[in-house]
């Protein structure tokens, strides 16, 4: 049965600690999120985050109900979310850009990073802070297991390890700051611009039917929205028609 396939963590939390299945699932979600964060940061995420901060690449969420004033840079997934995107110019000024037409490689790389992070955050959602802290804790713990292949003074080893810890903490600080600066907090609330019925309308993808391809179209739409924050519905329709030519109007 289902219980036979439970992980050790699930069994301990449910059977031994007598906690709910939901609590056990949250713990597993945090553990998996920590693994994903560690992998992403180690495999270039830390460098990408630093570049995003250095180039001042930002995705701003504004609320139309507040007359356009900036609020906490969080994606609430509502129609009131008004998005603008900026990047720092050569002379240090903040330039507003068109997320659909922009060809600056710094922006394009940042959007690839935004998409990778969004996939992770949509899995862990509002447990992302716990997962990120667990990932950081695991990386700091690994420092103490560092062994050298040559003989050096104990004080020197301690200093090397301390420098390494500080470097890891700086990487995680930059990574978290980049998540916030790119408006990724709350990205799991993001809604599609075009609903299922509209997708199959005559002027979008009239030959689309329900099934595996329908899900693929939905996923392509969500990826496009993530990498083109604030992009128009017309631009999205054009993109979907180019990608899914077989379903587009003849």
C-alpha positions as CSV (number, residue, x, y, z in Angstrom):
1,X,0.0,0.0,0.0
2,X,0.9,3.7,0.1
3,X,2.5,3.4,3.5
4,X,5.0,0.8,2.3
5,X,6.4,3.5,0.0
6,X,6.9,6.1,2.7
7,X,10.4,7.5,3.3
8,X,12.2,7.0,6.6
9,X,11.5,10.7,7.4
10,X,7.7,10.2,6.8
11,X,7.7,7.1,9.0
12,X,9.6,8.8,11.8
13,X,7.4,11.9,11.8
14,X,4.1,10.1,11.5
15,X,4.7,6.9,13.5
16,X,7.2,7.9,16.1
17,X,6.5,11.6,16.6
18,X,2.8,11.2,16.0
19,X,2.6,14.3,13.7
20,X,0.2,14.7,10.8
21,X,0.9,13.6,7.3
22,X,0.8,17.2,6.2
23,X,3.6,18.1,8.7
24,X,5.7,15.2,7.3
25,X,5.0,16.3,3.7
26,X,6.2,19.8,4.6
27,X,9.4,18.5,6.1
28,X,10.1,16.4,3.0
29,X,9.3,19.4,0.8
30,X,11.8,21.5,2.8
31,X,14.5,18.8,2.5
32,X,14.0,18.5,-1.2
33,X,14.0,22.2,-1.6
34,X,17.2,22.5,0.3
35,X,18.8,19.9,-2.0
36,X,17.6,21.8,-5.1
37,X,18.8,25.2,-3.7
38,X,22.3,23.7,-2.9
39,X,22.6,22.3,-6.4
40,X,21.5,25.5,-8.1
41,X,23.8,27.7,-6.1
42,X,26.8,25.5,-6.5
43,X,26.3,25.0,-10.2
44,X,26.4,28.7,-11.1
45,X,23.4,30.2,-9.3
46,X,25.6,32.2,-6.9
47,X,27.5,33.8,-9.8
48,X,24.3,34.6,-11.7
49,X,22.8,36.2,-8.5
50,X,25.9,38.4,-8.1
51,X,25.7,39.5,-11.7
52,X,22.0,40.4,-11.4
53,X,22.7,42.5,-8.3
54,X,25.8,44.1,-10.0
55,X,23.8,45.0,-13.1
56,X,20.8,46.3,-11.2
57,X,18.3,44.0,-13.0
58,X,15.0,44.3,-11.3
59,X,11.4,43.2,-11.8
60,X,9.1,45.6,-10.0
61,X,5.6,44.7,-8.8
62,X,3.3,47.7,-8.4
63,X,-0.3,47.8,-7.2
64,X,-2.7,49.9,-9.4
65,X,-5.0,50.3,-6.4
66,X,-2.2,52.4,-4.8
67,X,-1.9,54.7,-7.8
68,X,1.2,52.9,-9.0
69,X,3.2,53.2,-5.8
70,X,5.7,50.4,-5.2
71,X,4.9,47.9,-2.5
72,X,6.7,44.9,-1.2
73,X,8.2,43.3,-4.4
74,X,6.0,40.2,-4.2
75,X,4.0,38.4,-6.9
76,X,0.5,38.1,-5.6
77,X,-0.9,36.6,-8.9
78,X,-3.8,39.1,-9.1
79,X,-5.0,41.4,-11.8
80,X,-3.8,44.3,-9.7
81,X,-0.1,43.3,-10.2
82,X,1.4,45.8,-12.6
83,X,5.0,44.9,-13.6
84,X,7.9,47.0,-14.8
85,X,11.5,45.9,-15.5
86,X,14.7,47.8,-15.2
87,X,18.4,47.4,-15.8
88,X,21.3,49.7,-14.9
89,X,22.8,51.5,-17.8
90,X,26.5,52.2,-18.6
91,X,26.5,55.5,-16.6
92,X,24.6,54.0,-13.7
93,X,21.1,55.2,-14.5
94,X,18.1,52.9,-14.1
95,X,16.6,52.1,-17.5
96,X,13.1,50.8,-18.0
97,X,13.1,48.0,-20.6
98,X,10.6,46.1,-22.7
99,X,10.7,42.4,-21.5
100,X,9.5,41.2,-24.9
101,X,11.9,43.0,-27.1
102,X,15.0,43.4,-24.9
103,X,18.1,41.7,-26.3
104,X,20.7,42.7,-23.7
105,X,22.5,39.5,-22.8
106,X,22.6,40.5,-19.2
107,X,18.8,40.6,-19.1
108,X,18.4,37.4,-21.1
109,X,20.7,35.5,-18.7
110,X,18.9,36.9,-15.7
111,X,15.6,35.7,-17.2
112,X,17.0,32.2,-17.6
113,X,18.0,32.3,-14.0
114,X,14.5,33.6,-13.1
115,X,13.0,30.6,-14.8
116,X,15.2,28.1,-13.1
117,X,14.5,29.6,-9.7
118,X,10.7,29.8,-10.4
119,X,10.6,26.1,-11.0
120,X,12.2,25.4,-7.6
121,X,10.1,28.0,-5.8
122,X,6.9,26.6,-7.2
123,X,7.7,23.2,-5.7
124,X,8.6,24.5,-2.2
125,X,6.4,27.7,-2.3
126,X,6.1,29.5,1.0
127,X,8.5,27.1,2.7
128,X,11.4,28.6,0.6
129,X,13.0,30.4,3.5
130,X,13.2,27.2,5.6
131,X,14.6,25.3,2.6
132,X,17.2,28.0,1.8
133,X,18.3,28.2,5.5
134,X,18.6,24.4,5.6
135,X,20.7,24.4,2.4
136,X,23.0,27.1,3.9
137,X,23.3,25.1,7.2
138,X,24.3,22.0,5.3
139,X,27.0,23.9,3.3
140,X,28.4,25.4,6.4
141,X,28.5,22.0,8.1
142,X,30.6,20.6,5.2
143,X,33.3,23.2,5.9
144,X,34.2,21.4,9.2
145,X,34.6,18.2,7.2
146,X,37.2,19.8,5.0
147,X,40.5,18.0,5.1
148,X,43.8,19.1,3.7
149,X,46.4,16.8,2.1
150,X,49.3,18.6,3.6
151,X,50.4,19.7,7.0
152,X,49.5,23.2,8.1
153,X,49.1,24.9,11.5
154,X,45.8,24.5,13.2
155,X,45.3,28.3,13.4
156,X,45.7,28.6,9.7
157,X,43.1,25.9,9.1
158,X,40.7,27.7,11.4
159,X,41.2,30.9,9.5
160,X,40.7,29.2,6.1
161,X,37.5,27.5,7.3
162,X,36.2,30.8,8.7
163,X,36.9,32.6,5.4
164,X,35.2,29.8,3.6
165,X,32.1,30.1,5.9
166,X,31.9,33.8,5.3
167,X,32.2,33.3,1.5
168,X,29.3,30.8,1.6
169,X,27.2,33.2,3.7
170,X,27.9,36.0,1.2
171,X,26.8,33.7,-1.7
172,X,23.5,32.9,0.0
173,X,22.9,36.5,0.9
174,X,23.4,37.5,-2.7
175,X,21.2,34.6,-3.9
176,X,18.3,35.6,-1.6
177,X,18.7,39.3,-2.6
178,X,18.5,38.3,-6.3
179,X,15.3,36.3,-5.7
180,X,13.7,39.4,-4.1
181,X,15.1,41.8,-6.7
182,X,13.7,39.6,-9.6
183,X,10.2,39.6,-8.0
184,X,10.3,35.8,-7.4
185,X,8.8,35.7,-4.0
186,X,5.2,34.6,-4.5
187,X,5.9,33.4,-8.0
188,X,3.9,30.2,-7.1
189,X,0.8,32.4,-7.1
190,X,1.4,33.5,-10.7
191,X,-1.7,32.9,-12.9
192,X,-1.7,32.3,-16.7
193,X,-2.6,35.3,-18.9
194,X,-4.8,33.2,-21.1
195,X,-7.2,30.6,-19.6
196,X,-7.9,27.2,-21.1
197,X,-11.1,28.2,-23.0
198,X,-9.4,31.3,-24.5
199,X,-6.4,29.2,-25.6
200,X,-8.7,27.1,-27.9
201,X,-10.4,30.1,-29.4
202,X,-10.3,30.8,-33.1
203,X,-7.7,33.6,-32.9
204,X,-5.3,31.7,-30.6
205,X,-4.9,28.0,-31.0
206,X,-8.2,26.8,-32.5
207,X,-6.9,23.3,-33.3
208,X,-5.7,22.6,-29.7
209,X,-7.4,19.7,-27.9
210,X,-7.3,18.6,-24.3
211,X,-4.6,16.1,-23.5
212,X,-0.8,16.0,-23.1
213,X,-0.2,18.8,-25.7
214,X,-2.7,21.0,-23.8
215,X,-0.6,20.7,-20.7
216,X,2.5,21.4,-22.7
217,X,1.0,24.6,-24.1
218,X,0.0,25.7,-20.5
219,X,3.6,25.1,-19.3
220,X,5.0,27.0,-22.3
221,X,2.7,29.9,-21.4
222,X,3.9,29.9,-17.8
223,X,7.5,29.8,-18.8
224,X,7.0,32.7,-21.2
225,X,5.3,34.8,-18.6
226,X,8.2,34.1,-16.2
227,X,10.9,35.1,-18.6
228,X,8.9,38.1,-20.0
229,X,7.4,39.6,-16.8
230,X,4.9,42.3,-17.8
231,X,4.8,41.1,-21.4
232,X,1.5,41.6,-23.2
233,X,-1.2,39.1,-24.0
234,X,-0.8,39.8,-27.7
235,X,2.9,39.0,-27.6
236,X,2.2,35.8,-25.7
237,X,-0.4,34.7,-28.3
238,X,2.1,35.3,-31.1
239,X,4.8,33.3,-29.2
240,X,2.4,30.3,-28.7
241,X,1.3,30.4,-32.3
242,X,5.0,30.3,-33.4
243,X,5.9,27.4,-31.1
244,X,2.7,25.4,-31.7
245,X,2.2,26.0,-35.4
246,X,0.1,22.8,-35.9
247,X,-2.6,24.3,-33.6
248,X,-2.5,27.9,-34.9
249,X,-5.1,29.4,-37.2
250,X,-4.5,28.4,-40.8
